[in-house]
């Protein structure tokens, strides 16, 4: 009888440091903390993780490329159609979550 293959725990795949524009995002184990290090200074961005969880987004589900998108000012479309953005605020970083209204989408057609 063959023994089952053991998978590595998910925490093993957690990226500790992710290169972002002008610095790096440092994520704590189990995504319990986050810091941005740029040009010799550090900023605590743990509240971003907390706000993401409150909005129903699991930080562990994001890929390094998605983290780079969020911290470069671009938005990320979630599976449910909402758009997630990380925004720079006077007090640090925040999270902006927008709903996509299906009825307001327009299709533009052009005749050639």
C-alpha positions in Angstrom: 0.0 0.0 0.0 1.5 3.3 -1.1 1.6 6.0 1.6 -0.1 9.3 0.8 2.1 12.2 -0.3 2.3 14.8 2.3 1.8 18.4 1.2 3.8 21.2 2.6 1.9 23.5 5.0 0.5 26.6 3.3 2.6 28.8 5.6 5.7 27.4 3.8 4.6 29.2 0.6 4.1 32.6 2.3 6.3 35.1 0.5 8.2 36.9 3.2 9.5 39.7 1.0 7.9 41.0 -2.2 9.7 43.6 -4.4 7.4 46.6 -5.0 8.1 49.9 -6.7 10.9 51.6 -4.9 11.2 49.1 -2.1 9.8 45.9 -0.7 6.7 44.6 1.1 7.5 42.4 4.0 4.7 40.1 5.1 4.8 38.3 8.5 4.1 34.7 8.9 0.4 33.8 8.6 -0.1 37.3 7.2 -0.4 38.7 10.7 1.7 41.8 9.9 3.0 43.8 7.0 5.6 46.5 6.5 6.9 48.5 3.5 10.6 49.3 3.4 11.5 52.1 1.0 14.8 54.0 0.9 15.8 53.2 4.4 12.5 53.9 6.1 9.7 51.5 7.1 6.0 51.9 7.3 3.6 49.5 9.1 0.8 48.5 6.7 -0.7 45.8 8.9 -4.1 47.8 9.0 -4.3 47.0 5.2 -4.4 43.3 6.0 -7.0 43.8 8.6 -9.2 45.9 6.3 -8.8 43.3 3.6 -10.0 40.6 6.0 -13.0 42.7 7.0 -14.0 43.0 3.4 -13.8 39.2 3.0 -10.5 39.1 1.1 -7.9 36.6 2.3 -4.4 38.1 2.1 -2.9 34.6 1.8 -4.8 34.1 -1.5 -2.9 36.9 -3.3 0.1 36.1 -5.5 3.3 38.2 -5.3 2.3 39.8 -8.7 -1.1 40.8 -7.2 0.6 42.4 -4.2 2.9 44.3 -6.5 -0.2 45.6 -8.5 -2.0 46.7 -5.3 1.0 48.6 -3.9 1.7 50.3 -7.3 -1.6 52.0 -7.3 -3.5 49.6 -9.6 -6.7 47.9 -8.7 -7.3 44.1 -8.5 -10.6 42.6 -9.6 -11.9 40.0 -7.2 -13.8 36.9 -8.1 -17.1 38.5 -7.1 -16.5 41.5 -9.4 -15.5 44.0 -6.8 -12.3 46.1 -7.3 -9.7 46.2 -4.5 -7.2 49.0 -4.3 -4.6 50.0 -1.7 -4.4 53.8 -1.4 -1.9 56.1 0.1 -3.5 58.3 2.8 -2.1 61.0 5.0 -2.1 58.6 8.0 -0.5 55.7 6.0 -2.2 53.2 3.6 -5.8 52.3 3.3 -8.0 49.9 1.3 -10.6 51.0 -1.2 -13.2 48.4 -2.3 -15.6 49.3 -5.1 -18.7 47.5 -6.3 -19.2 47.0 -10.0 -22.7 47.7 -11.0 -23.6 45.2 -13.8 -26.4 47.4 -15.1 -24.2 50.4 -15.6 -21.7 48.7 -17.9 -21.8 50.1 -21.4 -20.7 48.4 -24.5 -19.4 50.8 -27.1 -19.6 49.8 -30.7 -17.9 51.4 -33.6 -18.7 51.0 -37.2 -15.9 50.8 -39.7 
